[in-house]
């Protein structure tokens, strides 16, 4: 039986199913940023890509991987006491949540600050906490031993990030810290970040946090604002269908973003890396995002290929009884795909029968139906609609025919000998 290929809601997803490497885009969308990818999350299809496999610096989009590990390793109500080095290891010029060493915050509070305000100190604190789950009394002071312990914790957490990336299917990523602070050995690709986002999509808590535009920490009444201008209504780059996710910026990385948007029951994902600001102060990160979202929503038509339970073919089982030999084959899955508007696409299926001899049980797999559209395969099993019983008469005829053939063989051999 063939392995079934199914569209994923990349999310997986669960995983490790990869996005189709086929891009439908046949036109230049004038994407200014260095790399990008546009994925339809419902169908797991790449609709457009540019340099999506190039290794680039991800900046703070890294924090999405940190959020995944936090959500899987911790209870959100757990308390985290902030260490001196978690706060004081953030380089000048990088964003901070202004959390205080020695004070306690919940994991949920730190996660909100990390993802909404892109707080590097909060990301360090979470990473250090997770790396020491089996050692809650790790050093938190300003000593050199505490600094060494902090660095070892970050290395341990980075190893966890890289292991998780491999599990998800990332092939060209390497993380050395939990927040994207620049390092030559800290890199990813637009494709890998799309896989990470697809994996995170199944976590409702991460999705909720990343859709917020503000967050107020009750301990200090500080209001943190989202760095994602697509979500902010009074922003020049507000996009009404946007609902997440995470931005990033360093001088070497440029402007980066993992963004999501939903419209008419369709969910799109865009990753932008190495964006920049044009001479007219236009930010390519946001404008490229909006152009890609509009292209994905406006230029593709969702199409149902077959519906679950459709009769795909009628066949006769030659050794079935007269009352059961006529058999309908129905598909077990509904298959959908996206087709570019205005494009003629061959949707002729390939049907392969794998069992056409009685007896056949009701709902037994009899074959497969597969569509190959622009290099993407969509498959469903075909099953029997009723029992097909083996005919005794047919069985007897088959046996007699076999005996006849066996008896005929020596006659033919002798005839050939006589001829010579």
N, C-alpha and C positions, 0 to 999 in steps of 0.2 A: 504494500500500500504506500502510495506517495505520502511524503510529509506534507501536512497542510500548511499553506501560507495564509495568514490572516492579517487584515489591517489592524493595527493597534491604535488605541487611543493614547500613544507613546507613552503615553503613560504606560504605559507599557503594556501600558507596558506591563506585564512583569515577566520578566526580563531575563535573558538578554536578547530581545528582539531589536534589530537595528532599523533605523529609518531607511527607506529605499534610497539608493544612491542616485536614482534617476531624477533629474530636474526637468520639469515641463517647460521652463522658461526658454523661449526662443527669441526673446527681444531684450534689448539693453534697457534696463530701468534707470540707468545713470546713477548707480549707487556710488557715492563719493567715498564712503568709509572703506578701510582696507579689506575687510572681510565681513561676510554676512551669510545667513541662512534663513530661509522662510519655510516653516513646516506646518502642515495642517495636522493638528493634534487628533482629530477624529479619525483620520484615515492613515496617519503615519506617513504621509507623502511629503517629500521635499518639493516645494513649488518653485523655489528659486535659490540659487547659491552663488557666492562669489568667494573664491579662495577659502572655502569653508574647512579645508584640511590643513591650512597653514598654521604653524605653531606661532602663537602670539601671546602677549602678556594679557591676562584676564582682569587685572586690577581687582576691584572689590566684588565683581561677579563671583569671585572665589567663595564669598561668604554663603552662597547657596549650598555648596558642598558641606560647609560647616553646619549650616542649619539642618541638613539631612542627618548628619551624624548626631547632632544634639537631640533631634526628635526621636532617634532610634535608640540612643544610649541613656537618656535621662528622663526622669520624671519632671515635668514642667514646674511642679511646685517645690522642687528641691531648692535649698538655699545654697548660694555660692558666696564665700567670703573672698573679696577681691585682694589679690596679692599686690605688693609694691611693684613688682616687675611687669605685671600685666598692664599696668597703667603707664609705667615709665619706660617701656620698650617701644612705644609708638613714636616714630620719628616726627620731628617738627614739620608742620604743614599737612599732616594727615588728619583726617577727621577723628574726633573723639566724642565719646558719650559723657565725658566729665564725671565718670564714676570715681568713687573715693576708695583708696586702699584701706583695708581693715573693715569696711562696711559690707553688709550682706545684702544680696539681691537674689530674687528667684531666677531660676533658669528662664522662665517665660519673660520676665522683665528684660533680662540681658539679650534674649533672642529678638525681642521687639526692637530694642535699641540698635542691635547689630544690623538687622535687615531694613529698618525704616530710615534710621539716621546714618547708616553705614559706619557705625562706631567701631574703630579698630581695637580700642581697649576692651570693649565688651566681648569681641570675638576672641581676643587673647585669653580673657578670663574664662570663657566657656571651654576653650581648647584645653587650658591647664586643668580645669575641673574634670573634664572627661578623661584626660590622660592619667588622672590620679583617683579614679573611682575606687580603686582598691587601696588607696593610701590617703584618706581624707585629712590627715594631719601634715600634709606636705608644707614645706616652708613658705611663708608668705611675707617675710620681712625684707629689709633692704640689704641684707648681707650678701657677700659674694657666693656663699653656698646656696642661698635662695635663688640667686641669679642663675647659677649653674643648673639648679633643679628646674627652674622655669624653662631654660633653653632645652633641656632634655625632654621636658613635657611637650614642648612645641614640636620637637622632632618626632616624638612618639605619635602625637596627634596627626602630624603630616603623613606619617606612614599609614595611619588608619584612613586618611583621605585618599591616598593613592591606591590602597587596597579596595576601597569602596568604588573608586573610579573604574578599576579593572572589572569589578563585579557588574557594574552598570554597562560596560562595553566600551569605555573610553580607551583609545589606542595611542593618543598623542598628547597626553596631559601629564604634568608632574607638578605636585604641590609641595612647597616647603614651609608654608605658614597658613594660618586659618583665615586670613583677611585680605590677601592680595598685595601687601606691602611689597614694593618692587624687589625682585631678586632675579638674576639672570637665569637661574634654574627653575623658576616658577612660571609655567606656561600651560596653555591649553589651545584648543581650536574652537571655531564656531560650531562645528559638528559635535564635538565632545560636550560642549556646554549645552547644546540642544538635548543631548541624551540625558545629561544631569537634570535639566529642567523637566524633561518628560518623566523621569523617575520621581522627582519631587512633586509632580502634579497630583499624585495619588494621596499626598499628605494634606488633608484639609486645613490643618493648623498653619502650615507654612503658606498655603495659598491665602488664607485669611490675613495673616500678618503682612504679606507682601502686597496686599490690595489697599492697605491703609495709607492715608496721606499724612496723618499726624499720630503721635502717641505721647501721652502724658504720664510721666513716672510719678506716682503718688508720693514717693519718699522725699522728693525735692521739688515737686510741682513744675519741673522743667518740661516744656513741650518740644518734642522732637518732630521735625518735619521731613517728609519724604524727599529724597533726591531725584525721584522719578517724575520729570516734568510732564510726562504723558498723562499722569493721573491728576495733576493739579489744575483745577478749573480756571484759575486766573493766569495760567501760564500761556505763553505764546505757542507752546507745543502741546496743549491739551488735546487729547484724542478721546472722543466720547466712548469708544468701545474698549479702551485699554482697561485692564484689571490687574496688572502687576508688571514688573517683578523686582529686578535689582540692577542698579547702575554701578559704574565703576570708572575711576579715572586716576591715572598717574601720568607724568610727563612721558615716560617711555611707552606706556600702553596706549595713550590717547584716551578718547572717550569710548566707553564700552557700555553695553546694556544687554540684559536678557529681558525681553518684553513679551507680554501676552495680551490678547484681545479676543473678545467674543461678540459674535453678531449672528442673529438668525440661526441659533443652535450650532454654529460653527466656532471652533476654537483654534486660533492661530498662534504660533510661536515665532518670534524673531530674535536672532542673536546678532548683535553688531559689535565688531572689534575694530580698534584702531580708527575710530572716528576723530574728527577734528573740527575746528571752527573756521569757516570761510572768511574772506576779507570783509564781507558785509555782516559779520557777527552771526551768521546762520550756523547752527550746530548740526553737523551732518548726522550725528547719532540719532537725533530725534526726527529730522526730516527723512532720513533713510528708513527709519522705522515706520513712519506714517505712509510713505510710498509703498513699502512692502506690504503693509497691512491692507491698504486699499487695493493693491494688485491681487492679493490672495482672496479678498472678499468679492471683488467685482469681476474677476476674469476667469472664474472656474465654476462649473455647474456640478453639484452633487448628483450622481446618477446611480440608481439601483439596478444592478445587473440581474440579479435573481432574488426572489423572496423565499424565506424559509417555508418549506412545504410545497413549493411549486413542483408540478410534474414536469420533469425534464425530458424523459423519453419513455416510450412504450416498447417493450421487447417481448418476444416469445421464447420461453425456455423449452428447447426441443424435446427434452426428456421429462417434461412436466405433465401432470394429468390434464385432461381436457378442460376441467373446470378451474384449474389454477395456473396453467402455463402462461396466460397473458398477464404480464406484470408491468405495473407503473413504477418508475424510479423517481423518487422525490429528493430534493436537496435538503441537507440538514442545517444549512446556514443561509442567512441573508448576506449577500455580497454587495458592497457599495464602493464606488470610486469617485474621484474628481476628474472631470474632463474639461480641458480648456474650452471656453466658449468660442464657437466659430470654427473649431478644429474637427475634421472628420477622423474618427477613430474606429478601427476595426474591433468590434466586440464579439467576434465569432468565437464560441467556446470550443475547447478540446475535451471530448468525453472519452474516458478510458474505462472499459468494463473489465472487472477483475474476477468475477465469479458469475457464470451463466449456466451452471449445471445444477439441476435439482438433486437433493432437496435444498431449498433456500428458506431461511426463517424470516418471519416478519421483522422488519427494521434491521435486517442484516445488511452490512455494507456490500454493495454490488459493484460500485465503481466510483469515479471521481469526475467532477467537472472543473475545468480550469480556464480562466481568462488570462491572457497575457496582453496587458495594455501599457504601451510605452515602456516595456521592460519590467513592469511590476506584475507579479502573479497573484491572482485571487482564486482560491480553491474551496470547494465544498465536497463533502462525501455525498454519494447517492445511495439511498437505501431502498429496500423492498417495501412495498405497501401491504403485502400479505404473505402468508406461507405458500410456498410452491412445493407440492408433493411429487415425488418421483413416480412415473408411470411404470406399472409392472409390465405392460405390453412393450413399451419402449425398451425396458431393461432386457426383456427376452429377445427382442429383435437385435439389440446391440450384442448380446451374448452369441446369438446364432450367426451374426455377421462376423464376429471374431473367430468363431469355429470355422466358418467357411473360408476365411482368409488363411487360417492356419493349415487347412486341408489343401487349399489351392497352391500353396507355396511349393510343396514337393512335386506336384503335377507340372508346374511351370519349369522346375529344375530338370525333371526327367525329359520334358519336351525339348529343352535346350540341348541336353546331352544327345538325344536321338538325332537332332538336326546336324550335330557335328559328326 
